[in-house]
Amino acid sequence: DAIPSADQIRITTSLKSQRGSVWTKNKSIFEFWEVEVTFRVTGRGRIGADGLAIWFTEEQGLEGPVFGAADKWNGVGIFFDSFDNDGKKNNPGVIVVGNNGKLLYDHQNDGSTQALASCQRDFRNKPYPVRVKIIYYQKTLTVLINNGFTPDKDDYEFCAKVEDMVLPSQGYFGVSAATGGLADDHDVLSFLTFQLTEPGKEVPTPDAEIPQKDKDKYQEEFEHFQQELDKKKEEFQKEHPDVQGQPGKTACAFFLSAEDIFETVSDRELRQIFEGQNRIHLEIKQLNRQLDMILDEQRRYVSAVTDEIAKRGAGVPGQQGQGSQQEIETVVKNQEEVIRQVNEMRNSIADTLRLISGAQQPGSAAGVYETTQHFNDIKEHLHVVKRDIEHLVQRNMPSSEKSKCPDLPPFPSCLSTMHFFIFVAVQTVLFIGYIMYR
């Protein structure tokens, strides 16, 4: 049921019980590879079905029950499952399933019993196309996804990773999709394939990959297809001469284009709210990355202080050694508490990201008013949160401890200004998440 066009392939239309797929004609000879797929899954309903799959298999897939392709494949399938068959409320989701040609896909449990890795991502009805990057390098399969909230093509998030995965040395790439009682449009806009080469290894020339004889054959097939398409266009114009030149249809097209140019007040408000939430989403992601850096730094710091304790405990006898060791143990405990709190902040930020992602769906006029009220509350409480955090930091850090940082040159020994402001920003984000949740 797939329908090709000049700028995309509609794998399935939004009709019930549809199956479609598209496959490469020749086997890929790449030992390591990377594919980037751009697609849209759109539907009128709040819930869609069934989903879309990206394949790398030893043989070309035939029509079948696994998202439009045949079961018992030898290779790997990355499934974008829209419908929640097992009722666990974990769809839409992305599932990586491998097969040696003998396993039957477990539809009733959404493949959870066979999944090598998975992540929960909503890829339906996004304002921008969803982008997926699949990397297979040295027996490791990695899946990255761009959720379609931003026009930034390089804004990928980690989704899943499978190590020690052995795939066929040669195989076919494909995309398939299917609909059931519910239906979505599954459109593939691009499918780019790259060969990955180990550092220092000679890269084969492009001319060596495809023989000239095959190139000529493909060019001849393309020209033949183009001629057939031109003939069909001419036949259609001869059979329907009344389609062109009718003033009524021209006027209708003019009015449609005029409606597309101007947006209503509610559409403009929704667009502005979406853009604001999108900026918040990006800022929180940046804070999450900075928190990861802080966490790694604190772990290295604790490890170094622990080593210093062992050295001083073994080399400094008497009361002086015991006193210095107690001071260092106090520092270690403080650092471990910092690591625990940073981990809690990361979990809270992840929850806030999910809330913001859900809130970015267009809503009604009541939702517009409520979101505006939330932003006003955020502005009112922002300065209060900053002042309270500064007071707590000053109260919990005595002046005697400020000048007694351990002497460890490779690592920062005192709280820097940047880390303090990051801490203030994180607390602010947590407060924003609480207000949005309320």
Disulfide bonds with the S-S distance in Angstrom:
Cys119-Cys159 1.84
Cys405-Cys414 2.36
